[in-house]
Amino acid sequence: MSFINISQQHQRVSFKDAVLNPIGENSGIYFPHDIKPLDKDIFECGDFHQIAVETLHNLTHNELSKDKLGSMVARAFNFPLELHSLTDKNHILELFHGPTLAFKDFGARFLAECLTEFNQQKATIITATSGDTGAAVAHAFHGQPNVEVVVLYPEGKISKEQEQLFCTLGDNIRTVKVDGNFDNCQSLVKQAFNDEEVNNKLNLNSANSINVARLLAQVCYYTALPTLIQQPIDNLVVPSGNFGNITAALIAKHMGAPVGHLIAATNANDTAPRFFNHKQWLPQVTQRTLSNAMDVSQPNNFSRILYYYQHKLDQLFVDMSALSISDAQTRQTIKELDTQGYQVDPHTAVGMHALSKMNVGQTNNLVVSTAHPAKFADVLEGILQKPISRPSAISECLTKPNLSIRIADDFDDFKEYLLALD
């Protein structure tokens, strides 16, 4: 049994069980029971797909054969992983070359492969999104038989481009805009999983990063860093909202990926930076920012980080730090990078500004770019005062009708909606 419920640590399950039932006893989420290093020659093989297979085979304790994983990885990660170097010491890992132009494509598409492999009955996937998860999940599962998808998002708090990418598909994709913020949406999802009547009727599953399939998929692009860059990364900066992406980086680091210090770059929702400064976890009311996908004040995945360091908490403050970046600093960085001929979305700008605030000297640094700038074209046009080119994936969906329904931040209303699904 390779995965442990971090809330009820006596509960250990297989990878298959963790994927099909992502929330365990006492509403706990799962984490790999044992993180074993990869052999050095795997990092040196130079092939992203091969490293991904070895990474997943390791983390799932050989539950799926390498041949099976090879097929799943080939279908899921059928788009490039790219590196852009601003200087010989400062690099950007572009994770936005998938079908919905965001890093969430890696996790959502691998999760779809896992459910195709494991699921034997009709299932309903409920997921909350602060911007990019919704599109990635919707596109990964659109048209799949025996799967219904319900995506909740905070009304008026994601970009038009983000919204149209997943609210125009229809068919087995249902989209619900909630009068509230992302934390409210996330709470409605948790309440649905805790409701016996809803679970019994709909066979619920989650495509949020609480599902370990999403998390493990994200580990793969960090273990594959040696395929893109020769030198070890001294400082890895990850724009962070729900903290799944930096949790994946942490796992990769402990598997032997050439990664040094991890830096979580947040916006004004600074629960984690205040924790690293004062060692107290004190969430505040979620604030709306330019980097809306990170407008999260109670990140689910931070509990996984605390679980991993539960017996060595002092080491966490050596391995990781966190910085909060304002909207003014975000705008400043978008403008500065544009003058250098490189456009970034607001989330990547948060990461880049965090790096600029660090005393990194001559170290080798990498910032994770989580979304294509065109997903925030309206924001960038307002900042840069010039038109932003939109790829066809975005321009085409902007002309389609939005199929979302609206509900209040009220679980009784949401439950009524779910039970009425066909």
PLY file of the C-alpha trace (Angstrom):
ply
format ascii 1.0
element vertex 422
property float x
property float y
property float z
element edge 421
property int vertex1
property int vertex2
end_header
0.00 0.00 0.00
1.95 2.99 -1.30
-0.16 5.98 -0.17
-0.94 7.20 3.33
-3.84 9.30 4.57
-2.08 12.24 6.20
-5.04 12.86 8.56
-5.46 9.22 9.62
-2.01 7.74 9.21
-3.13 4.19 9.96
-4.99 4.25 6.62
-2.81 3.14 3.73
-4.12 2.42 0.25
-2.93 1.51 -3.22
-2.42 4.09 -5.96
-5.59 2.84 -7.66
-7.65 3.28 -4.49
-6.18 6.73 -3.86
-7.11 7.80 -7.39
-10.65 6.40 -7.25
-11.32 7.59 -3.68
-9.11 10.68 -3.25
-10.49 11.70 0.14
-9.88 9.23 2.95
-11.04 8.88 6.52
-11.54 12.14 8.46
-11.51 14.00 5.11
-7.80 13.22 4.77
-5.81 13.41 1.54
-3.08 11.05 0.41
0.67 11.33 0.03
3.31 8.80 -1.05
4.19 6.61 1.92
7.81 6.39 0.89
9.78 8.66 -1.45
12.72 6.72 -2.83
15.55 8.27 -4.87
15.75 7.57 -8.58
18.93 6.04 -9.95
21.37 8.67 -11.20
21.42 7.20 -14.71
17.68 7.88 -15.07
18.25 11.63 -14.73
20.98 11.38 -17.36
18.94 9.52 -20.01
17.86 12.72 -21.76
14.29 11.64 -22.53
11.34 13.32 -20.78
8.90 10.46 -21.34
11.34 7.84 -20.07
12.06 9.87 -16.93
8.31 10.36 -16.39
7.72 6.60 -16.61
10.52 5.87 -14.13
9.25 8.61 -11.78
5.68 7.30 -11.78
6.77 3.67 -11.53
8.84 4.59 -8.47
6.15 6.64 -6.71
3.39 4.07 -7.30
5.61 1.23 -6.03
5.49 -0.62 -9.36
1.68 -0.84 -9.26
1.49 -0.14 -12.99
3.96 -1.76 -15.38
6.46 0.41 -17.22
4.88 -0.62 -20.52
1.45 0.49 -19.31
2.84 3.74 -17.93
4.71 4.31 -21.18
1.44 4.27 -23.13
-0.33 6.48 -20.60
2.51 9.02 -20.51
2.75 9.15 -24.32
-0.93 10.03 -24.59
-1.06 12.40 -21.62
2.16 14.35 -22.19
1.83 14.76 -25.96
3.06 18.37 -25.96
6.48 19.92 -25.35
8.25 20.91 -22.16
10.32 23.99 -22.94
12.99 26.15 -21.32
13.54 29.86 -21.99
16.78 31.40 -20.74
16.74 35.13 -20.01
20.43 34.97 -19.07
22.92 32.16 -18.58
21.85 32.04 -14.89
18.14 32.86 -14.98
15.75 30.51 -16.73
12.01 30.04 -17.17
10.39 26.59 -17.35
7.44 26.97 -19.74
4.69 24.57 -18.73
1.98 26.11 -20.90
2.33 24.30 -24.21
-0.57 21.88 -23.67
-4.09 22.16 -25.11
-5.37 24.63 -22.49
-2.14 26.64 -22.27
-1.42 26.01 -18.58
0.63 23.63 -16.43
-2.58 21.96 -15.23
-2.68 20.02 -18.53
0.01 17.66 -17.21
-1.97 16.59 -14.16
-5.44 16.60 -15.69
-4.48 14.52 -18.71
-2.62 11.93 -16.64
-5.57 11.71 -14.25
-7.84 11.07 -17.23
-5.56 8.22 -18.26
-5.69 6.77 -14.74
-9.48 6.89 -14.53
-9.76 5.27 -17.95
-7.51 2.49 -16.64
-9.11 2.05 -13.21
-12.75 3.11 -13.33
-15.30 0.38 -13.97
-18.52 2.37 -13.45
-19.99 5.76 -14.24
-18.36 8.51 -12.17
-18.94 12.18 -11.53
-15.87 14.36 -11.15
-16.34 17.49 -9.06
-13.56 20.03 -9.07
-13.04 23.63 -8.01
-10.91 26.00 -10.04
-9.28 29.33 -9.39
-8.64 29.69 -13.11
-6.65 27.03 -14.97
-7.65 23.68 -13.44
-11.16 24.00 -14.87
-10.05 24.18 -18.48
-7.44 21.44 -18.11
-9.89 19.02 -16.47
-12.75 19.86 -18.83
-10.66 19.30 -21.95
-9.03 16.13 -20.57
-12.44 14.50 -19.90
-14.60 16.10 -22.60
-16.50 13.41 -24.50
-15.26 10.53 -22.34
-17.93 7.87 -21.77
-19.15 7.17 -18.23
-17.70 10.41 -16.83
-19.62 13.54 -15.88
-17.61 16.61 -14.87
-18.82 19.46 -12.66
-16.48 22.46 -12.39
-17.09 25.18 -9.80
-15.42 28.58 -10.10
-15.76 31.97 -8.35
-17.96 34.24 -10.44
-16.15 37.30 -11.78
-12.81 36.27 -10.31
-11.14 34.49 -13.24
-10.15 35.95 -16.60
-12.58 35.85 -19.52
-10.11 33.72 -21.48
-9.83 31.19 -18.64
-13.60 31.02 -18.25
-14.44 30.60 -21.93
-11.92 27.76 -22.34
-14.02 25.43 -20.17
-17.51 26.97 -19.97
-18.26 26.53 -23.67
-17.76 22.78 -24.12
-21.10 21.35 -22.98
-21.82 17.62 -23.39
-20.51 15.88 -20.24
-18.92 19.09 -18.89
-21.08 21.08 -16.44
-19.83 24.46 -15.20
-21.09 26.31 -12.12
-20.19 29.87 -11.15
-20.37 30.46 -7.42
-21.12 33.72 -5.65
-17.94 33.63 -3.60
-14.18 33.03 -3.84
-12.11 29.95 -4.63
-11.98 28.86 -1.00
-15.80 28.84 -0.98
-15.79 26.66 -4.11
-13.25 24.31 -2.55
-15.43 24.05 0.58
-18.49 23.09 -1.50
-16.46 20.30 -3.13
-15.37 18.96 0.26
-18.95 19.06 1.57
-20.14 17.09 -1.44
-17.60 14.36 -0.74
-18.72 14.23 2.88
-22.40 13.87 1.91
-23.39 10.19 1.82
-26.45 10.73 -0.38
-24.50 12.61 -3.05
-21.66 10.08 -2.98
-23.97 7.08 -3.26
-25.82 8.47 -6.25
-22.97 10.00 -8.23
-19.84 7.93 -7.42
-17.81 11.09 -6.84
-14.20 11.70 -7.73
-12.04 14.81 -7.68
-9.72 16.27 -10.29
-8.28 18.89 -7.95
-4.71 18.50 -6.80
-6.06 16.60 -3.79
-6.07 13.65 -6.24
-2.63 12.05 -6.14
-2.65 11.33 -9.88
-2.54 15.08 -10.49
0.25 15.53 -7.99
2.44 12.71 -9.31
2.13 13.91 -12.89
3.56 17.26 -11.85
6.60 15.61 -10.27
7.63 14.41 -13.72
8.60 17.75 -15.21
10.84 18.47 -12.24
12.64 15.12 -12.40
13.05 15.82 -16.13
14.88 19.13 -15.60
18.25 17.58 -16.57
16.84 17.01 -20.08
16.52 20.79 -20.47
19.41 22.29 -18.54
22.85 20.94 -17.70
23.57 22.74 -14.42
21.80 21.97 -11.14
19.14 24.50 -10.11
20.19 26.40 -7.00
16.88 28.25 -6.55
13.57 27.01 -7.93
10.77 29.61 -7.78
7.22 28.30 -8.07
4.20 30.65 -8.29
1.94 29.14 -5.63
-1.76 29.22 -4.84
-3.03 25.82 -3.71
0.62 24.63 -3.36
0.29 21.47 -5.46
2.99 22.51 -7.91
5.60 23.25 -5.25
4.66 20.05 -3.39
5.50 18.19 -6.58
8.82 20.02 -6.75
9.51 19.00 -3.17
8.88 15.34 -4.02
11.17 15.58 -7.04
13.90 17.16 -4.89
13.76 14.25 -2.47
13.85 11.79 -5.39
17.22 13.28 -6.33
16.29 15.89 -8.92
19.04 18.53 -9.11
17.05 21.17 -7.25
18.32 23.25 -4.33
16.20 25.79 -2.44
12.47 26.01 -3.16
10.75 29.41 -3.14
6.97 29.67 -3.06
5.95 32.95 -4.67
2.46 34.06 -3.63
0.40 37.15 -4.29
-1.26 39.22 -1.54
-2.81 35.99 -0.19
0.20 35.47 2.01
-0.72 32.72 4.48
2.40 30.71 3.62
4.90 33.61 3.62
3.63 34.67 7.05
4.02 31.05 8.21
7.65 30.97 7.11
8.30 34.32 8.79
6.50 33.67 12.09
5.90 29.89 12.18
2.16 30.39 12.65
-0.59 29.27 10.27
-3.12 32.13 10.27
-5.26 32.27 7.10
-6.98 35.57 6.37
-9.84 36.55 4.07
-8.96 35.80 0.45
-8.04 38.89 -1.58
-8.66 39.32 -5.28
-5.48 39.98 -7.30
-4.16 40.12 -10.87
-2.81 36.57 -10.43
-6.27 35.16 -9.76
-5.41 31.46 -9.96
-3.37 32.00 -6.79
-6.14 33.77 -4.87
-6.14 31.06 -2.20
-5.76 31.72 1.50
-6.11 28.11 2.73
-4.04 25.96 0.33
-4.97 22.28 0.54
-1.56 20.97 -0.39
0.36 22.70 2.35
-0.85 19.98 4.71
1.08 17.49 2.55
4.24 19.54 3.01
3.74 19.67 6.77
3.09 15.92 6.84
6.36 15.18 5.05
8.31 17.38 7.48
6.34 16.43 10.61
9.40 14.91 12.32
11.93 17.40 10.92
10.10 20.72 10.80
13.29 22.77 11.15
14.48 21.27 7.86
11.43 22.67 6.07
12.69 26.20 6.79
16.04 25.23 5.26
14.58 23.60 2.16
11.87 26.16 1.41
10.90 29.80 1.84
8.01 31.95 0.65
7.53 35.53 -0.54
4.43 37.65 -1.11
4.32 39.90 -4.20
1.92 42.81 -4.67
-0.10 43.66 -7.77
2.06 46.77 -8.25
5.19 44.60 -8.30
3.47 42.19 -10.67
2.67 45.01 -13.12
6.23 46.32 -12.86
7.69 42.91 -13.76
5.31 42.40 -16.71
6.46 45.77 -18.10
10.17 45.08 -17.50
10.10 41.67 -19.17
8.11 43.05 -22.12
10.89 45.57 -22.77
13.22 42.55 -23.00
10.97 40.99 -25.63
9.42 38.34 -23.36
5.80 38.44 -22.25
4.59 36.68 -19.10
1.23 36.16 -17.44
0.64 37.66 -13.98
1.44 34.39 -12.15
4.81 34.02 -13.84
5.44 37.70 -13.11
4.88 36.98 -9.40
7.57 34.29 -9.61
9.98 36.51 -11.52
9.61 39.38 -9.05
10.13 37.00 -6.13
13.42 35.93 -7.72
14.48 39.57 -8.11
13.94 40.10 -4.36
16.19 37.17 -3.43
19.91 37.68 -2.87
20.79 34.97 -5.41
24.18 36.27 -6.58
25.70 34.10 -9.30
23.50 31.09 -8.61
21.58 29.15 -11.26
17.88 29.99 -10.98
14.66 28.70 -12.49
11.19 30.24 -12.39
8.18 28.12 -13.29
5.87 29.70 -15.87
2.41 28.32 -15.24
0.23 29.85 -17.98
0.45 31.37 -21.46
0.30 35.18 -21.33
-2.65 35.19 -23.76
-4.84 33.59 -21.07
-4.63 37.01 -19.43
-4.65 39.10 -22.58
-7.07 41.70 -21.19
-4.87 42.18 -18.11
-1.68 42.49 -20.16
-3.30 44.88 -22.64
-4.28 47.13 -19.74
-0.76 47.07 -18.34
1.23 47.29 -21.58
-1.23 49.45 -23.54
-0.89 47.39 -26.67
-2.75 44.42 -28.21
-1.79 40.90 -27.17
-1.85 38.12 -29.74
-4.23 35.27 -28.86
-3.64 31.68 -30.04
-6.52 30.02 -31.90
-7.33 27.88 -28.84
-8.40 31.10 -27.10
-9.72 33.25 -29.94
-12.12 30.53 -31.10
-13.67 29.91 -27.67
-14.25 33.61 -27.05
-17.03 33.64 -29.64
-18.93 30.67 -28.15
-21.83 30.94 -25.67
-21.04 30.49 -21.98
-23.05 27.51 -20.66
-22.53 28.05 -16.93
-25.24 28.22 -14.30
-25.02 30.39 -11.18
-25.48 29.25 -7.57
-25.05 30.86 -4.17
-22.31 29.83 -1.77
-24.71 27.39 -0.15
-24.25 23.62 0.02
-27.98 22.87 0.05
-28.31 24.63 -3.33
-25.28 22.79 -4.69
-26.54 19.45 -3.39
-29.92 20.01 -5.05
-28.12 20.74 -8.32
-25.98 17.60 -8.07
-28.86 15.25 -7.24
-30.76 16.58 -10.25
-28.00 15.58 -12.68
-28.99 12.95 -15.21
0 1
1 2
2 3
3 4
4 5
5 6
6 7
7 8
8 9
9 10
10 11
11 12
12 13
13 14
14 15
15 16
16 17
17 18
18 19
19 20
20 21
21 22
22 23
23 24
24 25
25 26
26 27
27 28
28 29
29 30
30 31
31 32
32 33
33 34
34 35
35 36
36 37
37 38
38 39
39 40
40 41
41 42
42 43
43 44
44 45
45 46
46 47
47 48
48 49
49 50
50 51
51 52
52 53
53 54
54 55
55 56
56 57
57 58
58 59
59 60
60 61
61 62
62 63
63 64
64 65
65 66
66 67
67 68
68 69
69 70
70 71
71 72
72 73
73 74
74 75
75 76
76 77
77 78
78 79
79 80
80 81
81 82
82 83
83 84
84 85
85 86
86 87
87 88
88 89
89 90
90 91
91 92
92 93
93 94
94 95
95 96
96 97
97 98
98 99
99 100
100 101
101 102
102 103
103 104
104 105
105 106
106 107
107 108
108 109
109 110
110 111
111 112
112 113
113 114
114 115
115 116
116 117
117 118
118 119
119 120
120 121
121 122
122 123
123 124
124 125
125 126
126 127
127 128
128 129
129 130
130 131
131 132
132 133
133 134
134 135
135 136
136 137
137 138
138 139
139 140
140 141
141 142
142 143
143 144
144 145
145 146
146 147
147 148
148 149
149 150
150 151
151 152
152 153
153 154
154 155
155 156
156 157
157 158
158 159
159 160
160 161
161 162
162 163
163 164
164 165
165 166
166 167
167 168
168 169
169 170
170 171
171 172
172 173
173 174
174 175
175 176
176 177
177 178
178 179
179 180
180 181
181 182
182 183
183 184
184 185
185 186
186 187
187 188
188 189
189 190
190 191
191 192
192 193
193 194
194 195
195 196
196 197
197 198
198 199
199 200
200 201
201 202
202 203
203 204
204 205
205 206
206 207
207 208
208 209
209 210
210 211
211 212
212 213
213 214
214 215
215 216
216 217
217 218
218 219
219 220
220 221
221 222
222 223
223 224
224 225
225 226
226 227
227 228
228 229
229 230
230 231
231 232
232 233
233 234
234 235
235 236
236 237
237 238
238 239
239 240
240 241
241 242
242 243
243 244
244 245
245 246
246 247
247 248
248 249
249 250
250 251
251 252
252 253
253 254
254 255
255 256
256 257
257 258
258 259
259 260
260 261
261 262
262 263
263 264
264 265
265 266
266 267
267 268
268 269
269 270
270 271
271 272
272 273
273 274
274 275
275 276
276 277
277 278
278 279
279 280
280 281
281 282
282 283
283 284
284 285
285 286
286 287
287 288
288 289
289 290
290 291
291 292
292 293
293 294
294 295
295 296
296 297
297 298
298 299
299 300
300 301
301 302
302 303
303 304
304 305
305 306
306 307
307 308
308 309
309 310
310 311
311 312
312 313
313 314
314 315
315 316
316 317
317 318
318 319
319 320
320 321
321 322
322 323
323 324
324 325
325 326
326 327
327 328
328 329
329 330
330 331
331 332
332 333
333 334
334 335
335 336
336 337
337 338
338 339
339 340
340 341
341 342
342 343
343 344
344 345
345 346
346 347
347 348
348 349
349 350
350 351
351 352
352 353
353 354
354 355
355 356
356 357
357 358
358 359
359 360
360 361
361 362
362 363
363 364
364 365
365 366
366 367
367 368
368 369
369 370
370 371
371 372
372 373
373 374
374 375
375 376
376 377
377 378
378 379
379 380
380 381
381 382
382 383
383 384
384 385
385 386
386 387
387 388
388 389
389 390
390 391
391 392
392 393
393 394
394 395
395 396
396 397
397 398
398 399
399 400
400 401
401 402
402 403
403 404
404 405
405 406
406 407
407 408
408 409
409 410
410 411
411 412
412 413
413 414
414 415
415 416
416 417
417 418
418 419
419 420
420 421
